[in-house]
Amino acid sequence: MTIDRQWRSGNLGLLSTAISMLALALLTGCSDGSSAGAETSTSGAHAGGGGGAGSGSGEGGAGAGHPFDDPGTCSDGERNQREDDVDCGGPCEPCAFWQRVEPSGAVSLFLTRQGTLLGSNEFDRLSRLEQLDGAWQRVLADGENVTVRPLANGSSGEIYGVGEGLVRSDDDGLTWHVINAELRPGFLKVMDDALYAGLGNALYRSTDAGVSWEPVAGGFGGGDLIRFEVNSDGLWFLLSHNLVMRSLDRGATWFEVAYTASDTSAGLVELSDGVVLVGRGATPPLSSVDRGDSWQQTEAETVDVTARELALNSTDLLFAGGTGVDMSEDGGLTWTERGDAGMFGFRSMVMLPDDRLVVVDNNDQVFVSRPTTFWGKYERRGEPLPASCTDGAQGPGEQGADCGGSCPACPTWRRLAEVNLTNMQWVAATPDGTLFFANQEGTHRSTDAGASWAPVELDGQLLPFISTVIQMGNGTMLATSGVGLYRSSDRGGSWSVVDATLGVGAIAVHPDGRLYSSKQGFSSDGGVSWERVSDESREMTEVVFTDNGDLYAHGSRSLVRSLDGGRTFEPLGGLPLDSDETYVKLAAAPNGHLFLGSYKGIFRSIDRGVSFTKVTDAGSNVLVDSKGNVFAFGKGIAMSRDDGDTWESRLLGVNTAPRAVALANDRIYLNTALGHYLSTTTTAW
């Protein structure tokens, strides 16, 4: 199978003979030390607003002609002669990045394999530009404007588009003929001698150049399909307006791997090291370093980055078009403005194979850049991801998490094997790395970090419903739903009944290694026998111990503590919660401080539960790792490194809220509407 990789850059394609004979462009002002003329300007800030919804496209072509006056020497590879970020080969202060060319009236650009630019306006009226220093020509048929939106280059130079149905041109966009008058796809893609089309929320394929079609897959959520791409490993990606879907088996089965929330998906690009980015219309892109298993939102703290379109040059410099034009030289981790001061907003862009960028703004102005090859200040921080991300040291280039080596963005989250997410009830993780979840089909476990799952059984039958799994110091696992107690000595592979009817309530492991039950007291033999330490049996839903043995428990709309090993309890009344607050999660920090999560936020007590102070509204569930890092889970994930005083986002990257979370061995295991995720070791974040 031949994998079509032209989509990597969004607009890169075959380099034609014409462009290979042309030198790189240089302004006259950059070769004699003087400033450029009126038609040149320097890199500037964003201007104007968001603009129209154009879509730069095209997978081939080279472009032709140069808007710059003097084909000088901008390619010696050094920023010498007082140059500003880009190599000019001579003294210029500052070097001009852009020059205007003939206005187009287009809202979207398309590059043909012959190097011609095709522009469609808001009415899909088509025009052509054969030379960048030439003039746009309207495409006419019988004296009338041709209404076509080009969508895909064919393998033999043909162009497919949408006009009066599905249309095709065999002469570089000069003339068009109708293939199928009833078909108006949202996208087209040529791959493996077949033509693929998005029709509503379904993917179709044609093997006879668009005459007849067969369904490939359908019924996708998130609105109509708008893009289909294949990465360098042969994985298929589909974008709808609000979802990213992936297929590992050439379209036979699909799984949702990312939300773009209320934002609109705007295309994919792939960097040379395999990092995949998804553009979004009003926010920075999403990125994945693990072929779409997990996603991170790229940050843009100093630049207002939006990504209605993405383009990539041959050196992995990434460009985003939205409110303006921005550039990232580290795969989307950081951004700088690279638009022209004369640009007013943004409509569309296309990257030429010689690394020049063509941009249309909201005022119908067309800008052509210098070759972007030397625009970056640094070489891209990028190596293939190492086999291990858990060597315990934060290496060079790692972003907040240990990667075991140098990498542009360590994948702090890994998406686990696909499971049935229907009616997901809880997740659990034990210190030996075993993972559990329960759904309507029963309880399942994984002993290989989520690579595979197996049902949890008792005597050949599904284990009765449980809500808690804990692991004792000797490796024995105990499970309960509050009534009944079950035991496993092989990481949950097989289970035996300790007592099927025993009321145990909430259970936890005391710091001295004994099992504690809120209803039965303490057990030193895994629940076979019990030592009652209190005459009062408490109906609790959760119990936690601090390292010094303080016991805190919640249930029946009350929070209590015991400072004498469970013999006596006292209610804690310092909580600013409603009397009917039923959802409370507890977590004890290594320093003895207690954290409480509720629908009203995360609270902290530094006086053994006497009083509580709200520390964040970022979540309703809370976990604390062995280093004392505090994590709040709500609509997203927040992390505090200073006992809850300050918080930072630890984005999961799929724009969907965690539904159930667990922590063991300082790795967070959580469930979302899109799947299960496992973090790297949080103490290395």
Order of alpha helices (4+ residues) and beta strands (2+ residues): alpha-beta-beta-beta-beta-beta-beta-beta-beta-beta-beta-beta-beta-beta-beta-beta-beta-beta-beta-beta-beta-beta-beta-beta-beta-beta-beta-beta-beta-beta-beta-beta-beta-beta-beta-beta-beta-beta-beta-beta-beta-beta-beta-beta-beta-beta-beta-beta-beta-beta-beta-beta-beta-beta-beta-beta-beta-beta-beta-beta-beta-beta-beta
